[in-house]
Amino acid sequence: MNVDNYADVKTENLKEEILRLKKERNAVILGHYYQKGEIQDLADFIGDSLALAQIATKLTQPVVVMCGVHFMGETVKILCPEKTVLVPDLNAGCSLADSCRPEEFKEFIDAHPGHTVISYVNTSAAVKALTDIVVTSSNAKAVVDTLPHDEKIIFGPDRNLGNYINSVTGRDMLVWDGACHVHEQFSIEKLVELKKQHPAAKVLAHPECKKALLILADVVGSTAALLKYAKESGDKEFIVATESGILHQMRKECPDKTFIPLPPDDSSCACNDCNFMKLNTLEKLRDCLRDMSPAIEVDETIIDRARQPIVRMLELSK
């Protein structure tokens, strides 16, 4: 048996074991669009942060495996505290969440009294507990639009998303100075080069990207919105400025179209990966179902305070 055949057999055996363990544990697997393709294909549900939060509230299984990053597991636990919430790798964190420490964010809030606090879902449970409304990139504009135009707002932690929402709503929100390491690294120069090579290609960009890149984009939206646009568009070629995991679903659902990943600045790599998202593997997924570990734990007092802003978001997103 050659190396490739051995790897294929090993992968298939792993998948079979995962499916067996999932059935034994009465578990459900949630996968984010930024996961490796093989994990997306095994997940019972895939989506962006908003979709996964909405799905979590409707699950009947007692065990949920969140194939994403740590804050996503926390969000499921906050919404479903009675369930066992597993993650394949506890080290799968988030640079954006890390850029907003709860102690520092509280000091910022205290220094600006009288503001409604809106936090991006890419935050820790402790930051959500300091928040009035949680948003995702899918619904941030819609949620902000529900508030009076003269309402004072703090938005955290993503400065690029916050400034983008300011630009499209005419608001003047106070924006926390945080960022996602993936979306910060996209190269404007390489985008210009790709546009020269593919003049008919539409540029799809996530609002966590820098302003200069968003100005050059044809479509700005969440991962789910970009996927929806690609499926419904009559165009056949796209340059994609978001984490490379979404390309798996784009190519899967649009096999007749071409998707070109925008590279980061300082790399010869043709795509831009989140190293945290890619920590999850089939082996770790198998192990967490086998061992029922690692499990997400959130303090009950944090859960009580953090659930309210998430539920408010879900209600405003119906």
C-alpha positions as CSV (number, residue, x, y, z in Angstrom):
1,M,0.0,0.0,0.0
2,N,1.5,3.4,-1.0
3,V,1.6,6.4,1.3
4,D,-1.4,8.1,-0.3
5,N,-3.6,5.0,-0.1
6,Y,-2.6,4.5,3.6
7,A,-3.5,8.1,4.4
8,D,-6.9,7.6,2.7
9,V,-7.6,4.4,4.6
10,K,-6.6,6.1,7.9
11,T,-8.8,9.1,7.2
12,E,-11.8,6.9,6.4
13,N,-11.3,4.8,9.5
14,L,-11.1,8.0,11.6
15,K,-14.4,9.2,10.1
16,E,-16.1,5.9,10.8
17,E,-14.9,6.0,14.4
18,I,-16.1,9.6,14.8
19,L,-19.5,8.7,13.5
20,R,-19.7,5.7,15.7
21,L,-18.7,7.7,18.8
22,K,-21.1,10.5,17.9
23,K,-24.0,8.0,17.9
24,E,-22.9,6.4,21.1
25,R,-22.6,9.7,22.9
26,N,-25.9,11.1,21.4
27,A,-23.8,14.0,20.2
28,V,-24.1,16.6,17.5
29,I,-21.2,18.2,15.7
30,L,-21.2,21.9,14.8
31,G,-18.6,23.2,12.4
32,H,-17.6,26.8,11.5
33,Y,-16.9,27.7,7.9
34,Y,-13.2,28.3,8.7
35,Q,-12.6,24.6,9.7
36,K,-10.7,22.2,7.6
37,G,-12.8,20.8,4.8
38,E,-12.8,17.2,6.2
39,I,-14.3,18.5,9.4
40,Q,-16.9,20.6,7.6
41,D,-18.0,17.5,5.7
42,L,-18.4,15.5,9.0
43,A,-20.3,18.2,10.8
44,D,-24.1,17.9,11.3
45,F,-24.4,21.7,10.9
46,I,-22.0,24.2,9.5
47,G,-22.3,28.0,9.5
48,D,-21.0,31.3,10.6
49,S,-21.2,32.4,14.3
50,L,-24.8,33.7,14.0
51,A,-26.1,30.5,12.4
52,L,-24.3,28.3,14.9
53,A,-25.7,30.3,17.8
54,Q,-29.2,30.0,16.4
55,I,-28.8,26.3,15.8
56,A,-27.5,25.7,19.3
57,T,-30.7,27.0,20.9
58,K,-32.7,24.3,19.0
59,L,-30.6,21.2,19.7
60,T,-32.0,18.2,21.5
61,Q,-28.8,16.2,21.9
62,P,-27.2,16.3,25.4
63,V,-23.6,16.6,23.9
64,V,-22.4,19.3,21.5
65,V,-19.0,19.3,19.9
66,M,-18.1,22.7,18.7
67,C,-15.5,22.6,15.9
68,G,-14.4,26.2,15.9
69,V,-12.6,28.3,18.4
70,H,-12.9,28.6,22.2
71,F,-15.4,31.6,22.3
72,M,-17.8,29.6,20.1
73,G,-17.8,26.8,22.5
74,E,-18.4,29.3,25.3
75,T,-21.4,30.8,23.4
76,V,-23.0,27.4,23.1
77,K,-22.4,26.7,26.8
78,I,-24.0,30.1,27.7
79,L,-27.0,29.3,25.6
80,C,-27.2,25.6,26.6
81,P,-25.8,25.4,30.1
82,E,-27.4,22.0,30.7
83,K,-25.5,20.4,27.8
84,T,-22.0,19.0,27.7
85,V,-20.1,21.2,25.3
86,L,-16.8,19.7,23.9
87,V,-14.1,21.3,21.8
88,P,-11.4,19.3,20.0
89,D,-8.6,21.6,21.2
90,L,-8.9,24.1,24.1
91,N,-5.9,26.0,22.6
92,A,-8.0,27.0,19.6
93,G,-8.3,30.6,20.7
94,C,-9.0,33.8,18.8
95,S,-6.6,36.8,18.3
96,L,-9.6,39.2,18.2
97,A,-11.0,37.9,21.5
98,D,-7.5,38.1,23.0
99,S,-7.3,41.7,22.0
100,C,-10.1,42.6,24.4
101,R,-9.3,41.6,28.0
102,P,-12.4,41.9,30.2
103,E,-10.6,44.0,32.9
104,E,-9.4,46.5,30.3
105,F,-12.8,46.6,28.5
106,K,-14.5,47.3,31.8
107,E,-12.2,50.2,32.4
108,F,-13.0,51.5,29.0
109,I,-16.8,51.2,29.6
110,D,-16.4,52.9,33.0
111,A,-14.5,55.8,31.4
112,H,-17.4,56.4,29.0
113,P,-20.6,56.2,31.1
114,G,-24.0,56.5,29.4
115,H,-23.1,54.3,26.4
116,T,-24.8,51.2,25.1
117,V,-22.2,48.5,24.9
118,I,-22.2,46.3,21.7
119,S,-19.7,43.5,21.6
120,Y,-18.8,41.3,18.6
121,V,-19.4,37.6,19.2
122,N,-15.7,37.1,18.9
123,T,-15.2,37.8,22.6
124,S,-14.8,35.9,25.8
125,A,-17.8,35.0,28.0
126,A,-16.5,37.6,30.5
127,V,-16.6,40.4,27.9
128,K,-20.1,39.3,26.8
129,A,-21.1,39.7,30.5
130,L,-20.2,43.4,30.3
131,T,-22.3,43.9,27.2
132,D,-25.8,45.1,26.3
133,I,-26.0,43.5,22.9
134,V,-23.8,40.9,21.2
135,V,-23.6,41.0,17.4
136,T,-22.0,39.1,14.6
137,S,-20.7,40.3,11.2
138,S,-24.0,39.0,9.7
139,N,-26.3,41.2,11.9
140,A,-24.1,44.1,13.2
141,K,-25.6,46.7,10.9
142,A,-29.1,45.5,11.4
143,V,-28.8,45.5,15.2
144,V,-27.2,49.0,15.3
145,D,-30.0,50.3,13.1
146,T,-32.5,49.3,15.7
147,L,-31.1,51.8,18.1
148,P,-31.9,55.6,18.1
149,H,-29.5,57.4,15.9
150,D,-28.4,59.7,18.7
151,E,-27.7,56.8,21.1
152,K,-24.2,56.7,22.4
153,I,-22.6,53.4,21.6
154,I,-19.4,51.5,22.5
155,F,-18.4,48.9,19.9
156,G,-15.8,46.3,20.6
157,P,-13.5,44.7,19.9
158,D,-12.9,44.8,16.1
159,R,-11.9,48.2,14.9
160,N,-12.3,47.4,11.3
161,L,-15.8,46.0,11.7
162,G,-16.8,48.9,14.0
163,N,-15.4,51.5,11.6
164,Y,-17.2,49.8,8.7
165,I,-20.5,49.9,10.6
166,N,-19.9,53.5,11.4
167,S,-19.4,54.2,7.7
168,V,-22.5,52.5,6.5
169,T,-24.8,53.8,9.3
170,G,-23.6,57.3,9.7
171,R,-22.9,56.6,13.4
172,D,-20.0,57.7,15.6
173,M,-19.6,54.7,17.8
174,L,-16.6,54.6,20.2
175,V,-14.6,51.7,18.8
176,W,-12.3,49.4,20.8
177,D,-8.9,49.0,19.2
178,G,-8.8,45.3,18.5
179,A,-8.3,43.2,15.3
180,C,-8.3,39.8,13.8
181,H,-4.8,38.7,12.8
182,V,-6.1,36.9,9.7
183,H,-8.1,39.8,8.2
184,E,-5.5,42.4,9.2
185,Q,-2.9,40.6,7.1
186,F,-4.5,40.7,3.7
187,S,-2.4,42.4,1.0
188,I,-3.7,45.3,-0.9
189,E,-0.8,45.0,-3.4
190,K,-1.6,41.3,-4.0
191,L,-5.2,42.2,-4.5
192,V,-4.3,44.7,-7.2
193,E,-2.1,42.1,-8.9
194,L,-4.9,39.5,-8.8
195,K,-7.3,42.0,-10.2
196,K,-5.0,42.6,-13.2
197,Q,-4.7,38.9,-13.7
198,H,-8.5,38.3,-13.3
199,P,-10.2,41.6,-14.4
200,A,-13.7,40.0,-14.4
201,A,-13.4,38.6,-10.9
202,K,-15.6,40.0,-8.2
203,V,-13.8,40.8,-4.9
204,L,-15.6,39.3,-1.8
205,A,-14.4,40.7,1.5
206,H,-15.2,40.3,5.2
207,P,-15.8,43.5,7.1
208,E,-13.0,42.6,9.5
209,C,-10.6,43.6,6.7
210,K,-8.9,47.0,6.6
211,K,-10.8,50.0,5.2
212,A,-8.5,50.3,2.1
213,L,-9.4,46.7,1.1
214,L,-13.1,47.1,1.7
215,I,-13.1,50.1,-0.6
216,L,-11.8,47.9,-3.4
217,A,-14.3,45.1,-2.7
218,D,-17.4,44.5,-4.8
219,V,-19.2,42.8,-1.9
220,V,-18.6,43.2,1.8
221,G,-20.3,40.7,4.2
222,S,-20.0,37.9,6.7
223,T,-18.9,34.4,5.6
224,A,-22.5,33.3,5.2
225,A,-23.3,36.4,3.2
226,L,-20.3,36.0,0.9
227,L,-21.2,32.3,0.3
228,K,-24.8,33.3,-0.5
229,Y,-23.7,36.0,-2.9
230,A,-21.3,33.6,-4.7
231,K,-24.1,31.0,-5.1
232,E,-26.7,33.5,-6.4
233,S,-24.3,35.6,-8.6
234,G,-24.1,35.1,-12.3
235,D,-20.4,35.8,-12.1
236,K,-18.0,32.9,-12.5
237,E,-14.8,34.2,-10.8
238,F,-14.2,35.6,-7.4
239,I,-11.3,36.8,-5.3
240,V,-12.0,36.0,-1.7
241,A,-10.7,38.1,1.2
242,T,-11.5,36.0,4.3
243,E,-10.2,32.9,6.1
244,S,-9.5,30.2,3.5
245,G,-11.8,27.6,5.1
246,I,-14.8,29.2,3.4
247,L,-13.4,28.2,0.0
248,H,-14.3,24.6,0.7
249,Q,-18.0,25.4,0.9
250,M,-17.8,27.9,-2.0
251,R,-16.2,25.3,-4.3
252,K,-18.5,22.5,-3.0
253,E,-21.7,24.5,-3.7
254,C,-20.5,26.3,-6.8
255,P,-18.4,23.7,-8.7
256,D,-18.7,25.6,-11.9
257,K,-17.1,28.8,-10.5
258,T,-13.5,29.8,-9.7
259,F,-12.6,31.1,-6.2
260,I,-9.2,32.7,-5.7
261,P,-7.9,33.2,-2.1
262,L,-6.3,36.6,-1.4
263,P,-2.9,36.0,0.2
264,P,-1.6,37.8,3.2
265,D,1.2,40.4,3.0
266,D,4.3,38.6,4.2
267,S,3.8,35.2,2.8
268,S,4.4,33.1,-0.3
269,C,1.4,31.1,0.7
270,A,-1.6,31.4,-1.7
271,C,-4.1,31.7,1.1
272,N,-4.7,33.1,4.6
273,D,-5.4,30.6,7.3
274,C,-6.4,31.1,11.0
275,N,-3.9,29.0,12.8
276,F,-6.3,28.7,15.7
277,M,-9.1,27.3,13.6
278,K,-6.8,24.8,12.0
279,L,-5.7,23.4,15.3
280,N,-8.8,21.2,15.2
281,T,-8.2,17.8,13.4
282,L,-10.1,14.6,12.8
283,E,-7.9,12.9,15.4
284,K,-8.7,15.5,18.1
285,L,-12.4,15.3,17.1
286,R,-12.3,11.6,17.6
287,D,-10.4,11.9,20.9
288,C,-12.8,14.5,22.4
289,L,-15.8,12.3,21.7
290,R,-14.0,9.2,23.0
291,D,-12.8,10.9,26.2
292,M,-15.7,13.4,26.6
293,S,-13.0,16.0,27.0
294,P,-12.0,18.8,26.8
295,A,-15.3,20.3,27.9
296,I,-16.1,24.0,28.1
297,E,-16.9,25.3,31.6
298,V,-18.3,28.8,32.2
299,D,-19.0,30.2,35.7
300,E,-22.7,30.3,36.4
301,T,-22.7,34.0,37.3
302,I,-21.0,34.8,34.0
303,I,-23.5,32.6,32.1
304,D,-26.4,34.5,33.7
305,R,-25.0,37.9,32.7
306,A,-23.7,36.8,29.3
307,R,-26.8,35.1,28.1
308,Q,-29.0,38.2,28.1
309,P,-27.0,40.1,25.4
310,I,-26.8,37.0,23.2
311,V,-30.5,36.3,23.5
312,R,-31.2,40.0,22.7
313,M,-29.1,39.6,19.5
314,L,-31.0,36.4,18.5
315,E,-34.3,38.1,19.0
316,L,-33.3,41.1,16.9
317,S,-32.0,38.7,14.2
318,K,-35.3,36.9,13.7
